[in-house]
Amino acid sequence: MTERHAVVAGAGIGGLAAALALHRRGWRVTVLERAPEPREVGAGITLMANAVRGLDALGLGTEVRRLGRDGATGGLRTWDGRWLSRVDAAELQRVLGTTALGVHRGALHRALREALPAEALRTGCTVRHADPASGTVRYQRDGEPAEVSADLVVGADGLRSTLRTRLWPESPPPAYAGSTAWRAAITFDEPVPAAVSWGPGSEFGTVPLGDGQVYWYGAVTAPPGGHAADELAEVRERFGHWHDPVPALLAATRPDDVLRNDLYHMATPLPRYVRGRVALLGDAAHAMTPHLGQGACQAIEDAVTLGALAGPAVDVPAALHAYDRLRRPRSQAIARAASRTARFGQELRHPAAIAVRNAMLRLTPSRTALRGMARHADWHPPRPA
């Protein structure tokens, strides 16, 4: 049997996971990454139980558990530290059958990258187009035009996906979600809960990571395009008076640690994720706000599902049709839920509405809240075709 070839546009978490899933099914894979060297820009990531199961299916579960931190109990708080809802990590693991992990994005990216053959990744390659009928991919490498033939093309080229723009020209681009966010991963010796705190039009979250690190982020409702000469000073101005340990976390952060990004999402969902031999996944297919912590988790689900359906002898268009049928309803439903969570949480500003929300959360039994969280993470990889 002739070895089949898959080309993946983009070497982020979703793209590398897709390449690994296909490699494990016997495909020869080529990953085209536009950056000059392999890297993952970002700080921390929460891998919910669905993503951990996906990584187990890729053979990386043990390694990622070693790299990350699990078992952090937390919940929801107000900006001044009053608990609204608590989530016990052990109970969450009992309900879902596996844990959630806090992992540095760079560590996860490296684990995925090192699980692939070294020759699979080509850097300095900017994908320009993919023919959905033939699978021919045109790209530029170090400024020179090139092309490669593929039986299957995966568009994992992110929020501003070139392949989505070229092959889905009728679909609107991602829309500004109304918030800007700062984030950092720092060394911090004190124990920190996995928690989210809400203020009027604002949110601050903490996630314990492996190796004594903590990931924190702050988000506020704001116009797009804002920047400060000193972003850490801006974060301290907005969040430095919040409850402990927020001031201590900011005091332990260096200015160079802080990243700032406006939040965008696919406000108009795509009518399909597949055209011919081309499939989109991750942010290219369903960019969502981070308020459920499911963005990268859904990309991992996409990748594992694609690998399960795309056996080495499968009819590619038929397998991709099945991929679209399985992935589009779930990922778009979770994207809608993330937007609703933002409106109910970080984006809420009116004092009366905040008071009603807080009262509702305090009156909600913890078991009910736990079931709400588990609903989005209750996913199992499909059986390989």
Contacts in CASP RR format, 6 or more apart in sequence:
PFRMAT RR
TARGET T0000
AUTHOR 0000-0000-0000
METHOD contacts of the structure
MODEL  1
MTERHAVVAGAGIGGLAAALALHRRGWRVTVLERAPEPREVGAGITLMAN
AVRGLDALGLGTEVRRLGRDGATGGLRTWDGRWLSRVDAAELQRVLGTTA
LGVHRGALHRALREALPAEALRTGCTVRHADPASGTVRYQRDGEPAEVSA
DLVVGADGLRSTLRTRLWPESPPPAYAGSTAWRAAITFDEPVPAAVSWGP
GSEFGTVPLGDGQVYWYGAVTAPPGGHAADELAEVRERFGHWHDPVPALL
AATRPDDVLRNDLYHMATPLPRYVRGRVALLGDAAHAMTPHLGQGACQAI
EDAVTLGALAGPAVDVPAALHAYDRLRRPRSQAIARAASRTARFGQELRH
PAAIAVRNAMLRLTPSRTALRGMARHADWHPPRPA
1 312 0 8 1.000
1 313 0 8 1.000
3 26 0 8 1.000
3 27 0 8 1.000
3 28 0 8 1.000
4 26 0 8 1.000
4 27 0 8 1.000
4 28 0 8 1.000
4 151 0 8 1.000
4 152 0 8 1.000
4 312 0 8 1.000
5 27 0 8 1.000
5 28 0 8 1.000
5 29 0 8 1.000
5 30 0 8 1.000
5 149 0 8 1.000
5 150 0 8 1.000
5 151 0 8 1.000
5 152 0 8 1.000
6 19 0 8 1.000
6 22 0 8 1.000
6 27 0 8 1.000
6 28 0 8 1.000
6 29 0 8 1.000
6 30 0 8 1.000
6 150 0 8 1.000
6 151 0 8 1.000
6 152 0 8 1.000
6 153 0 8 1.000
6 154 0 8 1.000
6 310 0 8 1.000
7 29 0 8 1.000
7 30 0 8 1.000
7 31 0 8 1.000
7 32 0 8 1.000
7 130 0 8 1.000
7 135 0 8 1.000
7 137 0 8 1.000
7 148 0 8 1.000
7 150 0 8 1.000
7 152 0 8 1.000
7 153 0 8 1.000
7 154 0 8 1.000
8 15 0 8 1.000
8 16 0 8 1.000
8 18 0 8 1.000
8 19 0 8 1.000
8 22 0 8 1.000
8 29 0 8 1.000
8 30 0 8 1.000
8 31 0 8 1.000
8 32 0 8 1.000
8 153 0 8 1.000
8 154 0 8 1.000
8 155 0 8 1.000
8 156 0 8 1.000
9 32 0 8 1.000
9 127 0 8 1.000
9 130 0 8 1.000
9 137 0 8 1.000
9 139 0 8 1.000
9 153 0 8 1.000
9 154 0 8 1.000
9 155 0 8 1.000
9 156 0 8 1.000
9 157 0 8 1.000
9 162 0 8 1.000
9 163 0 8 1.000
10 31 0 8 1.000
10 32 0 8 1.000
10 33 0 8 1.000
10 34 0 8 1.000
10 127 0 8 1.000
10 155 0 8 1.000
10 156 0 8 1.000
10 157 0 8 1.000
10 158 0 8 1.000
11 31 0 8 1.000
11 32 0 8 1.000
11 33 0 8 1.000
11 35 0 8 1.000
11 38 0 8 1.000
11 113 0 8 1.000
11 121 0 8 1.000
11 123 0 8 1.000
12 33 0 8 1.000
12 40 0 8 1.000
12 109 0 8 1.000
12 156 0 8 1.000
12 158 0 8 1.000
13 40 0 8 1.000
13 45 0 8 1.000
13 105 0 8 1.000
13 108 0 8 1.000
13 109 0 8 1.000
13 112 0 8 1.000
13 296 0 8 1.000
13 299 0 8 1.000
13 300 0 8 1.000
14 156 0 8 1.000
14 281 0 8 1.000
14 282 0 8 1.000
14 296 0 8 1.000
14 299 0 8 1.000
14 300 0 8 1.000
14 302 0 8 1.000
14 303 0 8 1.000
15 31 0 8 1.000
15 154 0 8 1.000
15 155 0 8 1.000
15 156 0 8 1.000
15 281 0 8 1.000
15 299 0 8 1.000
15 303 0 8 1.000
16 31 0 8 1.000
16 109 0 8 1.000
16 112 0 8 1.000
16 113 0 8 1.000
16 116 0 8 1.000
17 55 0 8 1.000
17 58 0 8 1.000
17 112 0 8 1.000
17 299 0 8 1.000
17 300 0 8 1.000
17 303 0 8 1.000
17 304 0 8 1.000
18 154 0 8 1.000
18 156 0 8 1.000
18 281 0 8 1.000
18 302 0 8 1.000
18 303 0 8 1.000
18 306 0 8 1.000
18 307 0 8 1.000
19 29 0 8 1.000
19 31 0 8 1.000
19 116 0 8 1.000
19 120 0 8 1.000
19 154 0 8 1.000
20 58 0 8 1.000
20 60 0 8 1.000
20 112 0 8 1.000
20 115 0 8 1.000
20 116 0 8 1.000
20 303 0 8 1.000
21 57 0 8 1.000
21 58 0 8 1.000
21 303 0 8 1.000
21 304 0 8 1.000
21 306 0 8 1.000
21 307 0 8 1.000
21 308 0 8 1.000
22 29 0 8 1.000
22 152 0 8 1.000
22 154 0 8 1.000
22 306 0 8 1.000
22 307 0 8 1.000
22 310 0 8 1.000
23 29 0 8 1.000
23 116 0 8 1.000
23 117 0 8 1.000
23 120 0 8 1.000
24 58 0 8 1.000
24 59 0 8 1.000
24 307 0 8 1.000
25 307 0 8 1.000
25 310 0 8 1.000
25 311 0 8 1.000
25 312 0 8 1.000
25 384 0 8 1.000
26 311 0 8 1.000
26 312 0 8 1.000
27 152 0 8 1.000
27 310 0 8 1.000
27 312 0 8 1.000
29 116 0 8 1.000
29 117 0 8 1.000
29 120 0 8 1.000
30 120 0 8 1.000
30 122 0 8 1.000
30 148 0 8 1.000
30 150 0 8 1.000
31 116 0 8 1.000
31 120 0 8 1.000
31 121 0 8 1.000
31 122 0 8 1.000
32 122 0 8 1.000
32 125 0 8 1.000
32 126 0 8 1.000
32 127 0 8 1.000
32 137 0 8 1.000
32 139 0 8 1.000
32 148 0 8 1.000
33 121 0 8 1.000
33 122 0 8 1.000
33 123 0 8 1.000
33 124 0 8 1.000
33 125 0 8 1.000
34 123 0 8 1.000
34 124 0 8 1.000
34 125 0 8 1.000
34 126 0 8 1.000
34 127 0 8 1.000
35 123 0 8 1.000
35 124 0 8 1.000
36 123 0 8 1.000
36 124 0 8 1.000
37 123 0 8 1.000
38 109 0 8 1.000
38 113 0 8 1.000
38 121 0 8 1.000
38 123 0 8 1.000
39 106 0 8 1.000
39 109 0 8 1.000
40 105 0 8 1.000
40 106 0 8 1.000
40 108 0 8 1.000
40 109 0 8 1.000
41 105 0 8 1.000
41 259 0 8 1.000
42 105 0 8 1.000
42 106 0 8 1.000
42 183 0 8 1.000
42 185 0 8 1.000
42 259 0 8 1.000
43 104 0 8 1.000
43 105 0 8 1.000
43 183 0 8 1.000
43 184 0 8 1.000
43 185 0 8 1.000
43 215 0 8 1.000
43 217 0 8 1.000
43 257 0 8 1.000
43 259 0 8 1.000
44 102 0 8 1.000
44 103 0 8 1.000
44 104 0 8 1.000
44 105 0 8 1.000
44 183 0 8 1.000
44 185 0 8 1.000
44 207 0 8 1.000
44 209 0 8 1.000
44 215 0 8 1.000
45 102 0 8 1.000
45 103 0 8 1.000
45 104 0 8 1.000
45 105 0 8 1.000
45 108 0 8 1.000
45 215 0 8 1.000
45 296 0 8 1.000
46 100 0 8 1.000
46 101 0 8 1.000
46 102 0 8 1.000
46 194 0 8 1.000
46 207 0 8 1.000
46 293 0 8 1.000
47 55 0 8 1.000
47 64 0 8 1.000
47 100 0 8 1.000
47 101 0 8 1.000
47 102 0 8 1.000
47 103 0 8 1.000
47 108 0 8 1.000
47 296 0 8 1.000
47 297 0 8 1.000
47 300 0 8 1.000
48 100 0 8 1.000
48 293 0 8 1.000
48 294 0 8 1.000
48 297 0 8 1.000
48 376 0 8 1.000
48 377 0 8 1.000
49 92 0 8 1.000
49 93 0 8 1.000
49 96 0 8 1.000
49 97 0 8 1.000
49 98 0 8 1.000
49 99 0 8 1.000
49 100 0 8 1.000
49 374 0 8 1.000
49 377 0 8 1.000
49 378 0 8 1.000
49 379 0 8 1.000
50 297 0 8 1.000
50 300 0 8 1.000
50 301 0 8 1.000
50 376 0 8 1.000
50 377 0 8 1.000
50 378 0 8 1.000
50 379 0 8 1.000
51 296 0 8 1.000
51 297 0 8 1.000
51 300 0 8 1.000
51 301 0 8 1.000
52 61 0 8 1.000
52 64 0 8 1.000
52 65 0 8 1.000
52 98 0 8 1.000
52 99 0 8 1.000
52 100 0 8 1.000
52 101 0 8 1.000
53 98 0 8 1.000
53 379 0 8 1.000
53 380 0 8 1.000
53 381 0 8 1.000
54 300 0 8 1.000
54 301 0 8 1.000
54 304 0 8 1.000
54 381 0 8 1.000
55 61 0 8 1.000
55 64 0 8 1.000
55 300 0 8 1.000
56 98 0 8 1.000
57 304 0 8 1.000
57 308 0 8 1.000
57 381 0 8 1.000
58 112 0 8 1.000
58 115 0 8 1.000
58 303 0 8 1.000
58 304 0 8 1.000
59 115 0 8 1.000
60 111 0 8 1.000
60 112 0 8 1.000
60 115 0 8 1.000
63 111 0 8 1.000
64 101 0 8 1.000
64 103 0 8 1.000
64 108 0 8 1.000
64 111 0 8 1.000
65 99 0 8 1.000
65 101 0 8 1.000
67 103 0 8 1.000
67 104 0 8 1.000
67 107 0 8 1.000
67 108 0 8 1.000
67 111 0 8 1.000
67 210 0 8 1.000
68 101 0 8 1.000
68 102 0 8 1.000
68 103 0 8 1.000
68 104 0 8 1.000
68 107 0 8 1.000
68 209 0 8 1.000
68 210 0 8 1.000
68 211 0 8 1.000
69 101 0 8 1.000
69 102 0 8 1.000
69 103 0 8 1.000
69 208 0 8 1.000
69 209 0 8 1.000
69 210 0 8 1.000
69 212 0 8 1.000
70 89 0 8 1.000
70 99 0 8 1.000
70 100 0 8 1.000
70 101 0 8 1.000
70 102 0 8 1.000
71 89 0 8 1.000
71 90 0 8 1.000
71 93 0 8 1.000
71 99 0 8 1.000
71 100 0 8 1.000
71 194 0 8 1.000
72 89 0 8 1.000
72 102 0 8 1.000
72 192 0 8 1.000
72 193 0 8 1.000
72 194 0 8 1.000
72 207 0 8 1.000
72 208 0 8 1.000
73 86 0 8 1.000
73 87 0 8 1.000
73 88 0 8 1.000
73 89 0 8 1.000
73 90 0 8 1.000
73 193 0 8 1.000
73 194 0 8 1.000
74 86 0 8 1.000
74 87 0 8 1.000
74 89 0 8 1.000
74 193 0 8 1.000
74 194 0 8 1.000
74 195 0 8 1.000
75 83 0 8 1.000
75 84 0 8 1.000
75 85 0 8 1.000
75 86 0 8 1.000
75 87 0 8 1.000
75 193 0 8 1.000
75 194 0 8 1.000
75 195 0 8 1.000
75 196 0 8 1.000
76 83 0 8 1.000
76 84 0 8 1.000
76 85 0 8 1.000
76 195 0 8 1.000
76 196 0 8 1.000
76 197 0 8 1.000
76 198 0 8 1.000
76 361 0 8 1.000
77 83 0 8 1.000
77 84 0 8 1.000
77 195 0 8 1.000
77 196 0 8 1.000
77 197 0 8 1.000
77 198 0 8 1.000
77 243 0 8 1.000
78 84 0 8 1.000
78 197 0 8 1.000
78 198 0 8 1.000
78 199 0 8 1.000
78 358 0 8 1.000
79 197 0 8 1.000
79 198 0 8 1.000
79 199 0 8 1.000
79 202 0 8 1.000
79 204 0 8 1.000
79 242 0 8 1.000
79 243 0 8 1.000
80 242 0 8 1.000
80 243 0 8 1.000
81 197 0 8 1.000
81 242 0 8 1.000
81 243 0 8 1.000
84 198 0 8 1.000
84 358 0 8 1.000
84 361 0 8 1.000
84 362 0 8 1.000
85 361 0 8 1.000
85 362 0 8 1.000
85 364 0 8 1.000
85 366 0 8 1.000
85 369 0 8 1.000
86 366 0 8 1.000
87 194 0 8 1.000
87 366 0 8 1.000
87 369 0 8 1.000
87 370 0 8 1.000
87 373 0 8 1.000
88 366 0 8 1.000
88 370 0 8 1.000
89 99 0 8 1.000
89 100 0 8 1.000
89 194 0 8 1.000
91 370 0 8 1.000
92 99 0 8 1.000
92 100 0 8 1.000
92 370 0 8 1.000
92 373 0 8 1.000
92 374 0 8 1.000
93 99 0 8 1.000
95 370 0 8 1.000
95 371 0 8 1.000
95 374 0 8 1.000
96 374 0 8 1.000
96 377 0 8 1.000
96 378 0 8 1.000
100 194 0 8 1.000
100 377 0 8 1.000
102 194 0 8 1.000
102 207 0 8 1.000
102 208 0 8 1.000
102 209 0 8 1.000
102 210 0 8 1.000
102 215 0 8 1.000
103 209 0 8 1.000
103 210 0 8 1.000
104 185 0 8 1.000
104 209 0 8 1.000
104 210 0 8 1.000
104 211 0 8 1.000
104 213 0 8 1.000
104 215 0 8 1.000
113 121 0 8 1.000
122 141 0 8 1.000
124 141 0 8 1.000
124 142 0 8 1.000
125 139 0 8 1.000
125 140 0 8 1.000
125 141 0 8 1.000
125 146 0 8 1.000
126 139 0 8 1.000
126 140 0 8 1.000
126 141 0 8 1.000
126 143 0 8 1.000
126 162 0 8 1.000
127 137 0 8 1.000
127 138 0 8 1.000
127 139 0 8 1.000
127 157 0 8 1.000
127 162 0 8 1.000
127 163 0 8 1.000
128 138 0 8 1.000
128 139 0 8 1.000
128 140 0 8 1.000
128 162 0 8 1.000
128 166 0 8 1.000
129 137 0 8 1.000
129 138 0 8 1.000
129 162 0 8 1.000
129 163 0 8 1.000
129 166 0 8 1.000
130 136 0 8 1.000
130 137 0 8 1.000
130 138 0 8 1.000
130 150 0 8 1.000
130 153 0 8 1.000
130 155 0 8 1.000
130 163 0 8 1.000
130 166 0 8 1.000
130 167 0 8 1.000
130 277 0 8 1.000
130 278 0 8 1.000
131 137 0 8 1.000
132 153 0 8 1.000
132 167 0 8 1.000
132 275 0 8 1.000
132 276 0 8 1.000
132 277 0 8 1.000
132 278 0 8 1.000
133 276 0 8 1.000
133 277 0 8 1.000
134 149 0 8 1.000
134 277 0 8 1.000
135 149 0 8 1.000
135 150 0 8 1.000
135 151 0 8 1.000
135 152 0 8 1.000
135 153 0 8 1.000
135 277 0 8 1.000
135 278 0 8 1.000
136 147 0 8 1.000
136 148 0 8 1.000
136 149 0 8 1.000
136 150 0 8 1.000
137 147 0 8 1.000
137 148 0 8 1.000
137 149 0 8 1.000
137 150 0 8 1.000
137 153 0 8 1.000
138 145 0 8 1.000
138 146 0 8 1.000
138 147 0 8 1.000
139 145 0 8 1.000
139 146 0 8 1.000
139 147 0 8 1.000
139 148 0 8 1.000
140 146 0 8 1.000
150 277 0 8 1.000
151 277 0 8 1.000
151 316 0 8 1.000
152 277 0 8 1.000
152 279 0 8 1.000
152 310 0 8 1.000
152 316 0 8 1.000
152 320 0 8 1.000
153 163 0 8 1.000
153 277 0 8 1.000
153 278 0 8 1.000
153 279 0 8 1.000
154 278 0 8 1.000
154 279 0 8 1.000
154 280 0 8 1.000
154 281 0 8 1.000
154 306 0 8 1.000
155 161 0 8 1.000
155 163 0 8 1.000
155 164 0 8 1.000
155 278 0 8 1.000
155 279 0 8 1.000
155 280 0 8 1.000
155 281 0 8 1.000
155 284 0 8 1.000
156 280 0 8 1.000
156 281 0 8 1.000
156 282 0 8 1.000
156 284 0 8 1.000
156 299 0 8 1.000
157 163 0 8 1.000
157 164 0 8 1.000
157 284 0 8 1.000
158 282 0 8 1.000
158 283 0 8 1.000
158 284 0 8 1.000
158 287 0 8 1.000
159 174 0 8 1.000
159 264 0 8 1.000
159 283 0 8 1.000
159 284 0 8 1.000
159 287 0 8 1.000
160 173 0 8 1.000
160 174 0 8 1.000
161 280 0 8 1.000
161 283 0 8 1.000
161 284 0 8 1.000
163 278 0 8 1.000
163 280 0 8 1.000
163 284 0 8 1.000
164 171 0 8 1.000
164 270 0 8 1.000
164 280 0 8 1.000
164 284 0 8 1.000
164 285 0 8 1.000
165 173 0 8 1.000
167 275 0 8 1.000
167 278 0 8 1.000
168 270 0 8 1.000
168 275 0 8 1.000
171 268 0 8 1.000
171 270 0 8 1.000
171 271 0 8 1.000
172 267 0 8 1.000
172 268 0 8 1.000
174 264 0 8 1.000
174 265 0 8 1.000
174 266 0 8 1.000
174 267 0 8 1.000
174 287 0 8 1.000
175 264 0 8 1.000
175 265 0 8 1.000
175 266 0 8 1.000
175 267 0 8 1.000
175 268 0 8 1.000
176 224 0 8 1.000
176 262 0 8 1.000
176 263 0 8 1.000
176 264 0 8 1.000
177 263 0 8 1.000
177 264 0 8 1.000
177 265 0 8 1.000
177 267 0 8 1.000
177 289 0 8 1.000
177 339 0 8 1.000
177 342 0 8 1.000
178 221 0 8 1.000
178 222 0 8 1.000
178 224 0 8 1.000
178 262 0 8 1.000
178 263 0 8 1.000
178 347 0 8 1.000
179 219 0 8 1.000
179 220 0 8 1.000
179 221 0 8 1.000
179 222 0 8 1.000
179 262 0 8 1.000
179 263 0 8 1.000
179 289 0 8 1.000
179 342 0 8 1.000
179 346 0 8 1.000
179 347 0 8 1.000
180 219 0 8 1.000
180 220 0 8 1.000
180 222 0 8 1.000
180 224 0 8 1.000
180 225 0 8 1.000
180 226 0 8 1.000
180 260 0 8 1.000
180 261 0 8 1.000
180 262 0 8 1.000
180 263 0 8 1.000
181 217 0 8 1.000
181 218 0 8 1.000
181 219 0 8 1.000
181 260 0 8 1.000
181 261 0 8 1.000
181 262 0 8 1.000
181 263 0 8 1.000
181 290 0 8 1.000
182 217 0 8 1.000
182 218 0 8 1.000
182 219 0 8 1.000
182 231 0 8 1.000
182 234 0 8 1.000
182 235 0 8 1.000
182 258 0 8 1.000
182 259 0 8 1.000
182 260 0 8 1.000
183 215 0 8 1.000
183 216 0 8 1.000
183 217 0 8 1.000
183 218 0 8 1.000
183 258 0 8 1.000
183 259 0 8 1.000
183 261 0 8 1.000
184 215 0 8 1.000
184 216 0 8 1.000
184 217 0 8 1.000
184 253 0 8 1.000
184 257 0 8 1.000
184 258 0 8 1.000
184 259 0 8 1.000
185 209 0 8 1.000
185 213 0 8 1.000
185 214 0 8 1.000
185 215 0 8 1.000
185 257 0 8 1.000
186 213 0 8 1.000
186 214 0 8 1.000
186 216 0 8 1.000
186 249 0 8 1.000
186 252 0 8 1.000
186 253 0 8 1.000
186 254 0 8 1.000
186 257 0 8 1.000
187 212 0 8 1.000
187 213 0 8 1.000
187 214 0 8 1.000
187 252 0 8 1.000
188 212 0 8 1.000
188 213 0 8 1.000
188 214 0 8 1.000
188 245 0 8 1.000
188 248 0 8 1.000
188 249 0 8 1.000
188 252 0 8 1.000
189 212 0 8 1.000
190 245 0 8 1.000
190 248 0 8 1.000
191 208 0 8 1.000
192 206 0 8 1.000
192 208 0 8 1.000
192 214 0 8 1.000
192 245 0 8 1.000
192 249 0 8 1.000
193 206 0 8 1.000
193 208 0 8 1.000
194 206 0 8 1.000
194 207 0 8 1.000
194 208 0 8 1.000
195 205 0 8 1.000
195 206 0 8 1.000
196 203 0 8 1.000
196 204 0 8 1.000
196 205 0 8 1.000
197 203 0 8 1.000
197 204 0 8 1.000
197 205 0 8 1.000
197 242 0 8 1.000
197 243 0 8 1.000
197 246 0 8 1.000
198 345 0 8 1.000
198 346 0 8 1.000
198 348 0 8 1.000
198 354 0 8 1.000
199 346 0 8 1.000
199 354 0 8 1.000
200 348 0 8 1.000
200 349 0 8 1.000
200 351 0 8 1.000
200 354 0 8 1.000
201 220 0 8 1.000
201 221 0 8 1.000
201 346 0 8 1.000
201 347 0 8 1.000
201 348 0 8 1.000
201 349 0 8 1.000
202 218 0 8 1.000
202 219 0 8 1.000
202 220 0 8 1.000
202 221 0 8 1.000
202 238 0 8 1.000
202 239 0 8 1.000
202 346 0 8 1.000
203 218 0 8 1.000
203 219 0 8 1.000
203 220 0 8 1.000
203 291 0 8 1.000
203 345 0 8 1.000
203 346 0 8 1.000
204 216 0 8 1.000
204 217 0 8 1.000
204 218 0 8 1.000
204 219 0 8 1.000
204 239 0 8 1.000
204 242 0 8 1.000
204 246 0 8 1.000
205 216 0 8 1.000
205 217 0 8 1.000
205 218 0 8 1.000
206 214 0 8 1.000
206 215 0 8 1.000
206 216 0 8 1.000
206 245 0 8 1.000
206 249 0 8 1.000
207 214 0 8 1.000
207 215 0 8 1.000
207 216 0 8 1.000
208 214 0 8 1.000
208 215 0 8 1.000
209 215 0 8 1.000
214 249 0 8 1.000
216 246 0 8 1.000
216 249 0 8 1.000
216 250 0 8 1.000
216 253 0 8 1.000
217 290 0 8 1.000
218 235 0 8 1.000
218 238 0 8 1.000
218 239 0 8 1.000
219 263 0 8 1.000
219 346 0 8 1.000
220 238 0 8 1.000
220 346 0 8 1.000
221 346 0 8 1.000
221 347 0 8 1.000
221 349 0 8 1.000
224 262 0 8 1.000
225 262 0 8 1.000
226 262 0 8 1.000
227 260 0 8 1.000
228 234 0 8 1.000
228 260 0 8 1.000
230 255 0 8 1.000
231 255 0 8 1.000
231 258 0 8 1.000
231 260 0 8 1.000
232 250 0 8 1.000
232 253 0 8 1.000
232 254 0 8 1.000
232 255 0 8 1.000
232 257 0 8 1.000
232 258 0 8 1.000
233 255 0 8 1.000
235 250 0 8 1.000
235 253 0 8 1.000
235 258 0 8 1.000
236 250 0 8 1.000
239 246 0 8 1.000
239 250 0 8 1.000
240 246 0 8 1.000
240 247 0 8 1.000
240 250 0 8 1.000
241 247 0 8 1.000
263 289 0 8 1.000
263 290 0 8 1.000
264 287 0 8 1.000
265 287 0 8 1.000
265 288 0 8 1.000
265 289 0 8 1.000
265 335 0 8 1.000
265 338 0 8 1.000
265 339 0 8 1.000
266 285 0 8 1.000
266 286 0 8 1.000
266 287 0 8 1.000
266 288 0 8 1.000
266 335 0 8 1.000
269 286 0 8 1.000
269 328 0 8 1.000
269 332 0 8 1.000
269 335 0 8 1.000
270 280 0 8 1.000
270 285 0 8 1.000
270 286 0 8 1.000
270 328 0 8 1.000
272 324 0 8 1.000
272 328 0 8 1.000
273 279 0 8 1.000
273 280 0 8 1.000
273 281 0 8 1.000
273 285 0 8 1.000
273 286 0 8 1.000
273 323 0 8 1.000
273 324 0 8 1.000
273 327 0 8 1.000
273 328 0 8 1.000
274 280 0 8 1.000
274 320 0 8 1.000
274 321 0 8 1.000
274 323 0 8 1.000
274 324 0 8 1.000
276 316 0 8 1.000
276 317 0 8 1.000
276 320 0 8 1.000
277 316 0 8 1.000
277 317 0 8 1.000
277 320 0 8 1.000
278 320 0 8 1.000
279 306 0 8 1.000
279 320 0 8 1.000
279 323 0 8 1.000
279 324 0 8 1.000
281 299 0 8 1.000
281 302 0 8 1.000
281 303 0 8 1.000
281 306 0 8 1.000
281 327 0 8 1.000
282 295 0 8 1.000
282 298 0 8 1.000
282 299 0 8 1.000
282 302 0 8 1.000
282 331 0 8 1.000
283 295 0 8 1.000
283 299 0 8 1.000
285 302 0 8 1.000
285 327 0 8 1.000
285 328 0 8 1.000
285 331 0 8 1.000
286 298 0 8 1.000
286 328 0 8 1.000
286 331 0 8 1.000
286 332 0 8 1.000
286 335 0 8 1.000
287 335 0 8 1.000
288 294 0 8 1.000
288 295 0 8 1.000
288 298 0 8 1.000
288 331 0 8 1.000
288 334 0 8 1.000
288 335 0 8 1.000
288 338 0 8 1.000
288 339 0 8 1.000
289 335 0 8 1.000
289 338 0 8 1.000
289 339 0 8 1.000
289 341 0 8 1.000
289 342 0 8 1.000
290 338 0 8 1.000
291 338 0 8 1.000
291 339 0 8 1.000
291 341 0 8 1.000
291 342 0 8 1.000
291 345 0 8 1.000
291 346 0 8 1.000
292 334 0 8 1.000
292 337 0 8 1.000
292 338 0 8 1.000
292 341 0 8 1.000
292 376 0 8 1.000
293 338 0 8 1.000
294 334 0 8 1.000
294 338 0 8 1.000
294 376 0 8 1.000
295 338 0 8 1.000
297 377 0 8 1.000
298 330 0 8 1.000
298 331 0 8 1.000
298 334 0 8 1.000
301 327 0 8 1.000
301 330 0 8 1.000
301 331 0 8 1.000
301 379 0 8 1.000
302 323 0 8 1.000
302 327 0 8 1.000
302 331 0 8 1.000
304 381 0 8 1.000
304 382 0 8 1.000
305 323 0 8 1.000
305 326 0 8 1.000
305 327 0 8 1.000
305 381 0 8 1.000
305 382 0 8 1.000
306 323 0 8 1.000
307 384 0 8 1.000
308 381 0 8 1.000
308 382 0 8 1.000
308 383 0 8 1.000
308 384 0 8 1.000
308 385 0 8 1.000
309 319 0 8 1.000
309 320 0 8 1.000
309 322 0 8 1.000
309 323 0 8 1.000
309 326 0 8 1.000
309 382 0 8 1.000
309 385 0 8 1.000
310 316 0 8 1.000
310 319 0 8 1.000
310 320 0 8 1.000
310 323 0 8 1.000
310 385 0 8 1.000
311 319 0 8 1.000
311 384 0 8 1.000
311 385 0 8 1.000
314 385 0 8 1.000
319 385 0 8 1.000
322 385 0 8 1.000
326 382 0 8 1.000
330 379 0 8 1.000
334 376 0 8 1.000
337 376 0 8 1.000
344 357 0 8 1.000
345 357 0 8 1.000
348 354 0 8 1.000
348 357 0 8 1.000
361 369 0 8 1.000
END
